[in-house]
């Protein structure tokens, strides 16, 4: 946790993640530091998000060092699948991290959490059905804004960007369905399987 806490910064009550890019990779990545607003005011959930982001960045640094990164722009579908999978996995890892570290929860609180998640699923499904652009594209805007390497591949309002946004929304719905199952004590799903 100390490793994570050093990368958390609180500004006006909201936590931000900051991590320096190793000097040997700065020219390849084109920046000295990664910054990301975590959209969280609670230390423990912000720390869980920071831990996930830190691990993903460490993995990215290693891939760049090994020459495995820089996806071919012609293979957009593969890149979209990878980004969606990372986002989907990150959501579920953060959810489980928070569940493991919280105090005992009353059954009525779990039921309220389940209803809140089911309501969010309904909102996202409705947004997909009627192509509610602001709702669908929120996560994609955030992802592309944070990652300069994606800005040329996914220009806002391009077909590729819209596809990324829709796929991210579908993955978010799937992640939320697993969270509902977890609220009911059911961990029998592909993500939680050993």
C-alpha positions in Angstrom: 0.0 0.0 0.0 2.9 2.4 0.6 4.0 2.0 -3.0 0.4 2.9 -4.1 0.0 5.8 -1.6 3.1 7.6 -3.0 1.3 7.7 -6.4 -2.0 9.1 -5.0 -2.5 12.9 -4.8 -5.6 14.5 -3.3 -6.7 17.7 -4.9 -9.9 19.3 -3.5 -10.9 16.0 -2.1 -10.6 14.0 -5.3 -7.7 11.5 -5.8 -5.4 11.5 -8.8 -2.9 8.9 -9.8 0.6 10.0 -10.8 3.5 7.9 -12.0 6.8 8.9 -13.6 7.8 7.3 -16.9 11.2 5.6 -16.6 13.9 7.7 -18.2 14.8 5.0 -20.8 11.2 5.0 -22.1 10.4 8.7 -22.1 11.4 9.3 -25.8 9.4 6.2 -26.9 6.3 7.1 -24.8 6.6 10.9 -25.4 5.9 12.0 -21.9 7.6 12.2 -18.5 4.6 11.2 -16.4 1.2 9.6 -16.4 -1.6 11.4 -14.6 -5.1 10.2 -14.2 -8.1 11.5 -12.3 -9.5 8.6 -10.3 -12.9 10.1 -9.9 -13.0 8.9 -6.3 -13.0 10.7 -2.9 -12.4 7.6 -0.8 -8.8 6.6 -0.2 -9.3 2.8 -0.2 -11.1 2.7 -3.5 -8.7 5.3 -5.0 -5.8 3.1 -3.8 -7.3 0.0 -5.5 -7.7 1.9 -8.8 -4.1 3.3 -8.5 -2.8 -0.2 -7.8 -4.4 -1.5 -11.0 -3.3 1.4 -13.1 0.3 1.1 -11.7 0.4 -2.6 -12.5 -0.9 -2.0 -16.0 1.7 0.7 -16.6 4.5 -1.5 -15.3 3.3 -4.2 -17.8 3.2 -1.6 -20.6 6.7 -0.4 -19.8 8.0 -4.0 -20.0 6.2 -4.6 -23.3 7.7 -1.5 -24.7 11.2 -2.5 -23.6 10.7 -5.9 -25.2 9.5 -4.2 -28.4 6.0 -5.8 -28.3 3.9 -2.6 -28.2 3.0 -0.1 -31.0 0.0 -1.9 -32.4 -0.6 -1.9 -36.2 -3.2 0.8 -36.8 -4.7 -1.4 -39.6 -5.8 -3.9 -36.9 -8.2 -1.7 -35.1 -10.5 -4.5 -34.0 -7.7 -6.3 -32.2 -6.7 -3.1 -30.4 -10.3 -2.4 -29.4 -10.6 -6.0 -28.0 -7.4 -5.5 -26.0 -8.5 -2.1 -24.6 -12.0 -3.3 -23.7 -10.5 -6.4 -22.0 -8.2 -4.3 -20.0 -11.0 -2.0 -18.9 -13.4 -4.9 -18.1 -10.7 -6.7 -16.1 -9.7 -3.5 -14.3 -13.3 -2.8 -13.2 -13.7 -6.3 -11.8 -10.3 -6.3 -10.0 -11.2 -2.9 -8.4 -14.6 -4.2 -7.4 -13.1 -7.4 -5.7 -10.4 -5.3 -4.0 -13.0 -3.1 -2.4 -15.2 -6.1 -1.4 -12.2 -7.8 0.3 -11.3 -4.7 2.3 -14.6 -3.5 3.5 -16.1 -4.3 6.9 -18.9 -6.8 7.3 -21.9 -5.7 5.3 -25.6 -6.0 6.3 -27.9 -8.0 3.9 -30.0 -4.9 3.3 -26.9 -2.9 2.2 -26.0 -5.7 -0.2 -29.5 -5.6 -1.6 -29.3 -1.9 -2.0 -26.0 -2.2 -3.8 -27.4 -4.9 -6.1 -30.4 -2.7 -7.0 -28.1 0.3 -7.7 -25.9 -1.8 -10.0 -29.0 -3.3 -11.8 -30.3 0.3 -12.3 -26.9 1.2 -13.9 -27.1 -1.8 -16.2 -30.6 -0.7 -17.3 -29.3 2.8 -18.0 -26.4 1.5 -20.1 -28.6 -0.9 -22.1 -31.1 1.9 -22.8 -28.2 4.2 -23.9 -26.9 1.5 -26.3 -30.4 0.9 -27.7 -31.2 4.5 -28.4 -27.5 5.4 -29.2 -27.3 8.0 -26.3 -24.0 9.4 -27.3 -22.9 11.1 -24.1 -23.6 8.1 -22.0 -22.0 5.6 -24.3 -19.0 7.7 -25.2 -18.0 8.8 -21.7 -15.6 6.0 -21.0 -14.0 6.1 -24.5 -13.5 9.9 -24.3 -11.8 9.4 -20.9 -9.6 6.6 -22.2 -8.5 8.4 -25.4 -7.9 11.6 -23.5 -5.6 9.9 -21.0 -3.6 7.9 -23.6 -1.9 10.1 -26.2 -1.0 7.0 -28.2 -4.6 6.4 -29.0 -5.6 9.9 -30.1 -4.5 9.4 -33.7 -6.0 5.9 -33.9 -9.4 6.9 -32.4 -10.2 10.5 -33.4 -13.4 11.6 -31.6 -16.6 11.1 -33.7 -14.8 8.6 -36.1 -16.4 5.2 -36.7 -13.5 3.6 -34.9 -14.1 5.8 -31.8 -17.8 5.0 -31.9 -17.1 1.3 -32.1 -14.6 1.5 -29.2 -17.3 3.4 -27.1 -20.0 0.8 -27.8 -17.7 -2.1 -27.1 -16.6 -0.5 -23.8 -20.2 0.0 -22.8 -21.0 -3.6 -23.6 -18.0 -4.8 -21.5 -19.1 -2.5 -18.6 -22.5 -4.1 -18.7 -20.9 -7.5 -18.4 -18.7 -6.4 -15.6 -21.7 -5.0 -13.7 -23.6 -8.3 -14.2 -20.7 -10.1 -12.4 -20.8 -7.5 -9.7 -24.5 -8.2 -9.2 -23.7 -11.9 -8.9 -21.0 -11.1 -6.3 -23.6 -9.2 -4.3 -25.5 -12.4 -4.1 -22.4 -14.4 -3.1 -22.1 -16.1 -6.5 -18.5 -16.2 -7.7 -19.2 -18.8 -10.4 -18.1 -16.9 -13.5 -15.2 -17.0 -15.9 -13.5 -14.0 -14.3 -13.5 -15.3 -10.8 -12.7 -18.9 -11.7 -9.3 -20.1 -10.5 
